[in-house]
Amino acid sequence: MTKIIDISKHNGSIDFSKVKADGISGVIIRAGYGRHISQKDPTFESYYSGAKAAGLNVGAYWYSYADNPTDAKTEAAVFLEAIKGKKFELPVYLDIEEEKQVAMGKTMCTAMVDAFCSVLEAAGYFAGVYSFDSFFGGNLKADIQTKYSCWVARVENVKPVYCKAYGMHQYTWKGVVKGISGAVDVSYCYKDFPNIIKKAELNGWKKAVTYAVAAKIGGCSAAQAESIAAACSKMGMTVVTKEE
C-alpha cells in the first residue's frame, strides 16, 4: 500500500521533492474540467513537470459537468487534448460527483461513465472513475467496478461500503504533507499501477524497439569504412567490426 495525493490549482505552489520525502509515492493532477480546452487547469503543466522531476508517479483526472453521454465524450476528447504527449504511471480518471449528476440516477450516470472511459481506452489509456462512496452505490451499476479502475472517497478513515472493488481509497481531505501549504486530499493506493500500466503499454508507455542491422562494406578503404562506422555510431547504432 502506498499514499497518493490529488492536486489542482487550489493547492498553490508545491515543493514536490519535499512531498516525496514525506512518504508520498505519487500525485494525481487535475487536468481540467468541462467541455473546453480553455478549462485546462493552469497548474497542470508545472505540476506535471515538477512531480516527474521529483521522481513521483503521476496520474491525471478530469472533473465532469456532463449532462449526457454525448457531453461525456466531448469532455473525454478535451481531456485527451490536455494530456497529449505525456506519460502516466497512474490511471487517468473521470471525476463524476456533481449534484445534478446525482439526481440523474444509475442508468444515465453509468452511460456517461462508459462513454467517457471508452474514449480514453480507445486512445490507449488506463481509465478509471472517481466519486464518493454513495455515488458508486446509488448512481453507478455494479459492473462499472469491474470495467474500470475505481477510486473512491470515504473520509475520516471509514472504509468504503458501496464501492467494493477499488484500487484507491481517498481517506481524507485534510491531509498534512510537507511541501504543500494547507490541507490536501490523500488516498491509499492498493495496486501496483506503474507496473500494470507499463506492462500493458498504456498511458503513453511503449516498449523500446531495437533493430539489428548487418552490413558488409566492400570496395572501400579502411579509412572510408571507419568513417561510415563512425557515422552509424553517431546515429545511435552499435557498431561491431569484423575482418574477413
C-alpha positions in Angstrom: 0.0 0.0 0.0 1.3 3.5 -0.9 0.0 7.0 -0.4 -1.2 9.2 -3.2 -2.3 12.9 -3.2 -4.5 14.6 -5.7 -3.9 18.2 -6.5 -5.2 21.2 -8.5 -4.6 24.9 -8.8 -6.2 25.3 -5.4 -3.1 23.8 -3.8 -0.9 26.6 -4.9 2.9 26.3 -5.0 4.2 22.8 -4.3 7.7 21.6 -3.4 7.5 18.1 -4.9 10.8 17.0 -3.6 9.5 17.6 0.0 6.3 15.8 -0.9 8.2 12.7 -2.0 10.4 12.8 1.1 7.3 12.9 3.3 6.3 9.4 2.1 4.1 10.2 -0.8 4.6 7.9 -3.8 2.5 9.7 -6.4 0.2 12.5 -7.4 -3.0 12.7 -9.5 -3.2 16.1 -11.1 -6.4 17.8 -12.2 -6.0 18.4 -15.9 -9.2 20.5 -16.0 -12.9 20.4 -16.2 -15.9 20.7 -18.6 -16.0 20.7 -22.4 -13.5 23.3 -23.5 -9.7 23.2 -23.6 -9.7 26.7 -22.1 -10.8 25.0 -18.9 -7.5 23.2 -18.6 -6.0 23.6 -15.1 -3.4 26.4 -15.3 -1.1 24.5 -12.9 -1.3 21.2 -14.8 1.9 21.6 -16.8 4.0 22.9 -14.0 2.7 20.3 -11.6 3.4 17.5 -14.1 7.0 18.7 -14.7 7.7 19.2 -11.0 6.3 15.8 -10.0 8.2 14.0 -12.7 11.4 15.7 -11.8 11.0 14.7 -8.2 10.5 11.0 -9.2 6.9 10.8 -8.2 4.4 8.6 -10.1 1.8 10.7 -11.9 -1.8 10.3 -12.9 -4.5 12.8 -14.0 -8.2 13.4 -13.6 -10.9 15.5 -15.4 -13.8 17.0 -13.5 -17.1 16.3 -15.2 -20.1 18.5 -15.7 -21.7 16.3 -18.3 -25.4 16.0 -18.7 -25.5 13.1 -21.0 -23.2 10.5 -22.8 -22.5 12.9 -25.7 -21.3 15.6 -23.3 -19.2 13.0 -21.6 -17.5 12.0 -24.8 -16.8 15.7 -25.6 -15.2 16.1 -22.1 -13.1 13.0 -22.7 -11.8 14.3 -26.0 -10.8 17.6 -24.4 -9.1 15.7 -21.5 -7.1 13.8 -24.1 -6.1 17.1 -25.7 -4.9 18.4 -22.3 -2.7 15.4 -21.5 -1.4 14.7 -25.0 2.2 13.7 -25.3 2.6 12.8 -21.6 3.3 9.6 -19.8 1.4 8.5 -16.7 2.3 5.8 -14.2 -1.1 6.0 -12.5 -4.6 5.8 -14.1 -6.4 8.7 -15.8 -9.7 9.3 -14.1 -13.2 10.7 -14.7 -14.3 12.7 -11.7 -18.1 12.5 -11.5 -19.8 13.9 -8.4 -21.9 17.0 -9.3 -25.2 17.3 -7.5 -27.1 17.5 -10.8 -25.5 14.2 -11.8 -26.6 12.6 -8.5 -30.1 13.4 -9.5 -29.8 11.6 -12.8 -29.8 8.0 -11.4 -28.0 4.9 -12.3 -28.8 4.4 -16.0 -27.7 7.9 -17.1 -24.6 8.1 -14.9 -23.4 4.7 -15.9 -23.9 5.6 -19.5 -21.8 8.8 -19.1 -19.0 6.9 -17.3 -19.0 4.3 -20.1 -19.0 7.0 -22.8 -16.1 8.9 -21.2 -13.9 5.9 -20.3 -14.4 4.2 -23.6 -12.9 7.2 -25.4 -9.9 7.1 -23.1 -9.4 3.3 -23.6 -9.7 3.6 -27.3 -6.8 6.2 -27.2 -4.6 3.7 -25.2 -5.1 4.9 -21.7 -5.8 3.1 -18.4 -9.2 4.6 -17.5 -10.7 5.0 -14.1 -13.6 6.6 -12.3 -13.6 8.7 -9.1 -16.5 9.6 -6.9 -17.7 9.4 -3.3 -18.8 6.1 -2.0 -22.6 6.6 -2.0 -22.4 7.7 -5.7 -21.0 4.3 -6.5 -23.9 2.7 -4.6 -26.8 4.9 -5.9 -25.6 6.2 -9.3 -23.5 3.5 -10.9 -24.3 0.0 -11.9 -22.2 -2.7 -10.2 -20.4 -3.7 -13.4 -18.6 -0.3 -13.5 -16.5 -1.6 -10.7 -15.2 -4.5 -12.9 -14.8 -2.5 -16.1 -12.8 0.5 -14.9 -10.3 1.2 -12.1 -12.2 2.7 -9.2 -11.0 5.5 -6.9 -13.5 6.0 -4.1 -13.8 8.8 -1.5 -14.9 7.9 2.0 -13.2 10.1 4.6 -12.5 10.1 8.3 -10.7 6.7 7.8 -14.0 4.9 7.2 -13.7 2.1 4.7 -15.9 2.3 1.6 -19.2 0.4 1.8 -20.8 0.6 -1.6 -17.7 0.5 -3.8 -16.3 -2.9 -3.2 -13.6 -3.2 -5.9 -11.4 -0.1 -5.6 -7.7 0.4 -6.4 -7.6 3.6 -4.4 -9.4 4.9 -1.3 -9.4 8.7 -0.7 -9.5 8.6 3.1 -9.0 12.3 4.0 -9.5 15.8 2.6 -7.5 17.3 5.5 -4.1 15.7 4.9 -0.9 17.4 6.0 2.0 16.8 3.6 5.4 18.6 3.7 5.9 20.8 0.6 2.2 21.8 0.5 0.6 24.7 2.3 -2.8 23.8 3.7 -4.8 20.7 3.6 -4.6 18.2 0.8 -6.5 15.1 -0.3 -4.7 11.8 0.5 -5.5 8.3 -0.8 -4.3 4.8 0.0 -3.3 3.0 -3.2 -3.6 -0.8 -3.1 -2.4 -1.7 -6.6 1.0 -1.5 -8.4 -0.3 0.7 -11.1 3.1 1.7 -12.6 3.9 -2.0 -13.2 0.4 -2.8 -14.5 0.3 0.2 -16.9 3.8 -0.1 -18.2 3.4 -3.9 -18.9 0.2 -3.2 -20.8 1.9 -0.3 -22.7 -0.8 2.2 -21.8 -0.8 5.9 -20.8 2.0 6.7 -23.3 4.3 3.8 -22.3 5.7 1.8 -25.2 8.4 -0.8 -25.2 11.7 0.3 -26.7 12.2 -1.1 -30.2 15.7 -2.2 -31.2 16.9 -3.2 -34.7 19.8 -5.3 -35.6 21.4 -4.4 -39.0 24.2 -6.4 -40.6 26.1 -4.6 -43.3 29.1 -5.7 -45.4 31.1 -2.9 -46.8 33.2 -3.7 -49.8 35.3 -1.8 -52.3 36.4 1.0 -49.9 39.5 1.8 -48.0 39.9 1.2 -44.3 39.6 5.0 -43.7 36.3 5.1 -45.6 35.0 2.1 -43.7 35.9 3.8 -40.4 34.2 6.9 -41.4 31.0 5.0 -42.3 31.2 3.2 -38.9 31.6 6.5 -37.1 28.5 7.9 -38.8 26.5 4.9 -37.9 27.7 5.1 -34.3 26.7 8.8 -34.2 23.1 7.9 -35.1 23.0 5.6 -32.0 23.8 2.3 -33.7 26.0 -0.2 -32.0 28.8 -0.9 -34.5 30.7 -4.2 -34.4 33.7 -4.6 -36.8 34.8 -7.9 -38.2 37.7 -8.6 -40.6 37.2 -11.3 -43.2 
